[in-house]
Amino acid sequence: MLVLSRQRDETIMIGDDIEITVVDIRGDKVRLGITAPTKIAVHRKEVYEAIKRENEQASHIAGSDLSAMKPGVASGPARAIARTRTSQLSSGHAPPGSGGSVGPPFANPAESPPRRAQGA
């Protein structure tokens, strides 16, 4: 691990296109500003680990869904569905009703439970 000392408003460069600037220091907290290309994901470590766990869970879910559809290794359209579903689950942008982290956990609206009437 490389350990560097920086004061407020000083910057560290990582490669040619990532800048880390000490924005503020208050007590035992340091605020950092990070400038990086949009293709590089920047997360706090606890958020990164949560995303990683969700991706692993999604790959297990997608794998079990595909094994129910066709025994053996998924290929062709089934593999494309698994990749799409896994990416939707990890990004939190799964379409409603797809069983992702957004919307109800039903494969299609016909499987969802009946709705209660307003005021009931």
Summary of the structure (lengths in Angstrom):
residues: 120
radius of gyration: 21.7
end to end distance: 60.7
largest distance: 62.8
contacts: 239
relative contact order: 0.08
helix: 36%
strand: 17%
